Amino acid sequence: MTTPDAIEARFTLLTAAARYDALRTREALADTVLDEPGDDAGEVGDVRPLGRDEALELLALGEVIARKAGYGRQLTVRTARAAGASWSQIGAALGVSKQAAWEAHSRWIDDQADQHRRSGYEGLSDAQAAAARSLAGRPEPAVDAATTNETNEQADTT
């Protein structure tokens, strides 16, 4: 049976994306070509519609890509934090709030720790999870606009 778990180990993010792109392009081209009036043969030129197994592979590849990209995203969040990026900056880079970015990363750390407890080797050990939580810290508090104005006015008078 074609499942993300069954094919995940066979593909890197790059190879999964390449295979996904090839299947998705063929699917789109076959739909376009077959939608033309008078085309009912099921195959036109060099564009062969996806069969059941390929369609299921395409679905599973989409999930594999999402998983691999999500894992890579959280590793890059850790790298950004280690390099001194604030949660506001990370949130902006992800197109979300600082709180949403921090919460997603915290859930990922918890999920990785749970995975390690279940498997004994995958994910983050308790020590690694504690280090990741320490690095993550908490999102910086929101700055009140009135406080910012008062601080700016005081700086202007000194």
Protein Blocks (a to p, Z undefined) as FASTA:
>chain_A
ZZfklmmmmpcfklmmmmmmmmmmmmmmmmmmmmpghianopacjbccddfklmmmmmmm
mmmmmmmmmmmmmmmmmmmmmnopafklmmmmnopafklmmmmmmmmmmmmmmmmmmnom
gcjdfklmmmmmmmnmpadddddfklmmmmmmmmmmZZ
